[in-house]
Amino acid sequence: MNKILLPLTAVALCFSAQQALAATDSAQGTAKAKIIAPITIAAVTAKPMNFGTMLKPASDDSYTVQLSTASVRTCSDNDQCVSDTENTHTAGEFTITSGDARSATITIPTGLTISGAGDVSAIKFKLGASGTETAATNAAQSINLEATTQTLYVGGTLSVTEAATVGEHEGNYTVTLNY
């Protein structure tokens, strides 16, 4: 019986030694999140894009009016653009508010037809967006936003043909910020 007990004791000691050698380890990780305010964009309603006042083209005639983001107006036919203190030309203005510095992409439509009295199908915008004139017209543009309020100006090109009717014309466009 001692012969059986001795091997069983040796086996029990082996299991005890293996359990003592089987150790565990652990480490603790950290999970983080940063909540920031969303970027907001708002049109400055007192400063819509306005190409100003111009004359109706003669038969079989047309011209373009370029409006820079700095509100500088250039007419392909200078005789067609009229100075008007009640209807001054201005770039469209938007206010962008960002609670944190980050990158965003501005997207503008490639063009639109403005409406008014009569046939205006020949009056169309091409829009460009930027605080400078280096922006590509009709393209998405990347910008770096500061942790402040910034101003975005929108200009474009207005094409006018003899089909344009006399009267007030307007249309809406959307500036989109993706971030």
Contacts in CASP RR format, 6 or more apart in sequence:
PFRMAT RR
TARGET T0000
AUTHOR 0000-0000-0000
METHOD contacts of the structure
MODEL  1
MNKILLPLTAVALCFSAQQALAATDSAQGTAKAKIIAPITIAAVTAKPMN
FGTMLKPASDDSYTVQLSTASVRTCSDNDQCVSDTENTHTAGEFTITSGD
ARSATITIPTGLTISGAGDVSAIKFKLGASGTETAATNAAQSINLEATTQ
TLYVGGTLSVTEAATVGEHEGNYTVTLNY
36 99 0 8 1.000
36 100 0 8 1.000
37 98 0 8 1.000
37 99 0 8 1.000
37 100 0 8 1.000
39 96 0 8 1.000
39 97 0 8 1.000
39 98 0 8 1.000
39 99 0 8 1.000
39 102 0 8 1.000
39 104 0 8 1.000
39 145 0 8 1.000
39 177 0 8 1.000
39 179 0 8 1.000
40 96 0 8 1.000
40 97 0 8 1.000
41 94 0 8 1.000
41 95 0 8 1.000
41 96 0 8 1.000
41 97 0 8 1.000
41 152 0 8 1.000
41 175 0 8 1.000
41 177 0 8 1.000
42 94 0 8 1.000
42 95 0 8 1.000
43 92 0 8 1.000
43 93 0 8 1.000
43 94 0 8 1.000
43 175 0 8 1.000
44 92 0 8 1.000
44 93 0 8 1.000
44 94 0 8 1.000
44 95 0 8 1.000
47 90 0 8 1.000
47 91 0 8 1.000
47 92 0 8 1.000
47 93 0 8 1.000
48 90 0 8 1.000
48 92 0 8 1.000
49 67 0 8 1.000
49 90 0 8 1.000
49 91 0 8 1.000
49 92 0 8 1.000
49 154 0 8 1.000
49 155 0 8 1.000
49 156 0 8 1.000
49 173 0 8 1.000
50 87 0 8 1.000
50 88 0 8 1.000
50 89 0 8 1.000
50 90 0 8 1.000
50 92 0 8 1.000
51 65 0 8 1.000
51 67 0 8 1.000
51 73 0 8 1.000
51 89 0 8 1.000
51 158 0 8 1.000
52 65 0 8 1.000
52 73 0 8 1.000
52 81 0 8 1.000
52 84 0 8 1.000
52 87 0 8 1.000
52 88 0 8 1.000
52 89 0 8 1.000
53 81 0 8 1.000
53 82 0 8 1.000
53 83 0 8 1.000
53 84 0 8 1.000
53 87 0 8 1.000
54 63 0 8 1.000
54 65 0 8 1.000
54 75 0 8 1.000
54 80 0 8 1.000
54 81 0 8 1.000
54 82 0 8 1.000
54 160 0 8 1.000
55 79 0 8 1.000
55 80 0 8 1.000
55 81 0 8 1.000
55 82 0 8 1.000
56 160 0 8 1.000
56 162 0 8 1.000
56 164 0 8 1.000
56 165 0 8 1.000
56 166 0 8 1.000
57 63 0 8 1.000
57 80 0 8 1.000
57 160 0 8 1.000
57 161 0 8 1.000
57 162 0 8 1.000
57 164 0 8 1.000
58 162 0 8 1.000
59 162 0 8 1.000
60 162 0 8 1.000
61 161 0 8 1.000
61 162 0 8 1.000
62 122 0 8 1.000
62 159 0 8 1.000
62 160 0 8 1.000
62 161 0 8 1.000
62 162 0 8 1.000
63 75 0 8 1.000
63 76 0 8 1.000
63 77 0 8 1.000
63 80 0 8 1.000
63 160 0 8 1.000
64 75 0 8 1.000
64 76 0 8 1.000
64 157 0 8 1.000
64 158 0 8 1.000
64 159 0 8 1.000
64 160 0 8 1.000
65 73 0 8 1.000
65 74 0 8 1.000
65 75 0 8 1.000
65 76 0 8 1.000
65 80 0 8 1.000
65 81 0 8 1.000
65 157 0 8 1.000
65 158 0 8 1.000
65 160 0 8 1.000
66 73 0 8 1.000
66 74 0 8 1.000
66 75 0 8 1.000
66 156 0 8 1.000
66 157 0 8 1.000
66 158 0 8 1.000
67 73 0 8 1.000
67 89 0 8 1.000
67 91 0 8 1.000
67 155 0 8 1.000
67 156 0 8 1.000
67 157 0 8 1.000
67 158 0 8 1.000
68 74 0 8 1.000
68 91 0 8 1.000
68 133 0 8 1.000
68 155 0 8 1.000
68 156 0 8 1.000
69 91 0 8 1.000
69 128 0 8 1.000
69 129 0 8 1.000
69 130 0 8 1.000
69 131 0 8 1.000
69 132 0 8 1.000
69 133 0 8 1.000
69 135 0 8 1.000
69 153 0 8 1.000
69 154 0 8 1.000
69 155 0 8 1.000
70 91 0 8 1.000
70 133 0 8 1.000
70 153 0 8 1.000
71 89 0 8 1.000
71 90 0 8 1.000
71 91 0 8 1.000
71 153 0 8 1.000
73 81 0 8 1.000
73 89 0 8 1.000
75 81 0 8 1.000
80 160 0 8 1.000
91 153 0 8 1.000
91 154 0 8 1.000
91 155 0 8 1.000
92 153 0 8 1.000
92 154 0 8 1.000
92 155 0 8 1.000
93 151 0 8 1.000
93 152 0 8 1.000
93 153 0 8 1.000
93 154 0 8 1.000
94 151 0 8 1.000
94 152 0 8 1.000
94 153 0 8 1.000
94 154 0 8 1.000
94 175 0 8 1.000
95 149 0 8 1.000
95 150 0 8 1.000
95 151 0 8 1.000
95 152 0 8 1.000
96 145 0 8 1.000
96 149 0 8 1.000
96 150 0 8 1.000
96 151 0 8 1.000
96 152 0 8 1.000
96 177 0 8 1.000
97 148 0 8 1.000
97 149 0 8 1.000
97 150 0 8 1.000
98 104 0 8 1.000
98 145 0 8 1.000
98 146 0 8 1.000
98 147 0 8 1.000
98 148 0 8 1.000
98 149 0 8 1.000
98 150 0 8 1.000
99 147 0 8 1.000
99 148 0 8 1.000
100 147 0 8 1.000
101 144 0 8 1.000
101 145 0 8 1.000
101 146 0 8 1.000
101 147 0 8 1.000
102 144 0 8 1.000
102 145 0 8 1.000
102 179 0 8 1.000
103 142 0 8 1.000
103 143 0 8 1.000
103 144 0 8 1.000
103 145 0 8 1.000
103 179 0 8 1.000
104 142 0 8 1.000
104 143 0 8 1.000
104 145 0 8 1.000
104 177 0 8 1.000
104 178 0 8 1.000
104 179 0 8 1.000
105 140 0 8 1.000
105 141 0 8 1.000
105 142 0 8 1.000
105 143 0 8 1.000
105 177 0 8 1.000
105 178 0 8 1.000
105 179 0 8 1.000
106 129 0 8 1.000
106 140 0 8 1.000
106 141 0 8 1.000
106 142 0 8 1.000
106 143 0 8 1.000
106 152 0 8 1.000
106 175 0 8 1.000
106 176 0 8 1.000
106 177 0 8 1.000
107 140 0 8 1.000
107 175 0 8 1.000
107 176 0 8 1.000
107 177 0 8 1.000
107 178 0 8 1.000
108 127 0 8 1.000
108 128 0 8 1.000
108 129 0 8 1.000
108 138 0 8 1.000
108 154 0 8 1.000
108 173 0 8 1.000
108 174 0 8 1.000
108 175 0 8 1.000
108 176 0 8 1.000
109 127 0 8 1.000
109 138 0 8 1.000
109 173 0 8 1.000
109 174 0 8 1.000
110 126 0 8 1.000
110 127 0 8 1.000
110 138 0 8 1.000
111 124 0 8 1.000
111 125 0 8 1.000
111 126 0 8 1.000
111 127 0 8 1.000
111 138 0 8 1.000
111 173 0 8 1.000
112 124 0 8 1.000
112 125 0 8 1.000
112 171 0 8 1.000
112 172 0 8 1.000
112 173 0 8 1.000
113 120 0 8 1.000
113 121 0 8 1.000
113 123 0 8 1.000
113 124 0 8 1.000
113 171 0 8 1.000
114 120 0 8 1.000
114 123 0 8 1.000
114 124 0 8 1.000
114 125 0 8 1.000
114 169 0 8 1.000
114 170 0 8 1.000
114 171 0 8 1.000
115 169 0 8 1.000
115 170 0 8 1.000
115 171 0 8 1.000
116 165 0 8 1.000
116 167 0 8 1.000
116 168 0 8 1.000
116 169 0 8 1.000
116 170 0 8 1.000
117 165 0 8 1.000
117 166 0 8 1.000
117 167 0 8 1.000
117 168 0 8 1.000
118 165 0 8 1.000
119 163 0 8 1.000
119 164 0 8 1.000
119 165 0 8 1.000
120 164 0 8 1.000
120 165 0 8 1.000
120 169 0 8 1.000
121 163 0 8 1.000
122 159 0 8 1.000
122 160 0 8 1.000
122 161 0 8 1.000
122 162 0 8 1.000
122 163 0 8 1.000
122 164 0 8 1.000
123 158 0 8 1.000
123 159 0 8 1.000
123 160 0 8 1.000
123 161 0 8 1.000
123 164 0 8 1.000
123 169 0 8 1.000
124 158 0 8 1.000
124 159 0 8 1.000
125 156 0 8 1.000
125 157 0 8 1.000
125 158 0 8 1.000
125 173 0 8 1.000
126 137 0 8 1.000
126 138 0 8 1.000
126 156 0 8 1.000
126 157 0 8 1.000
127 137 0 8 1.000
127 138 0 8 1.000
127 154 0 8 1.000
127 155 0 8 1.000
127 156 0 8 1.000
127 173 0 8 1.000
128 135 0 8 1.000
128 136 0 8 1.000
128 137 0 8 1.000
128 138 0 8 1.000
128 154 0 8 1.000
128 155 0 8 1.000
128 156 0 8 1.000
129 135 0 8 1.000
129 141 0 8 1.000
129 152 0 8 1.000
129 153 0 8 1.000
129 154 0 8 1.000
129 155 0 8 1.000
129 175 0 8 1.000
130 141 0 8 1.000
130 152 0 8 1.000
130 153 0 8 1.000
131 151 0 8 1.000
131 152 0 8 1.000
131 153 0 8 1.000
135 141 0 8 1.000
137 156 0 8 1.000
137 157 0 8 1.000
145 179 0 8 1.000
152 175 0 8 1.000
154 173 0 8 1.000
154 175 0 8 1.000
END
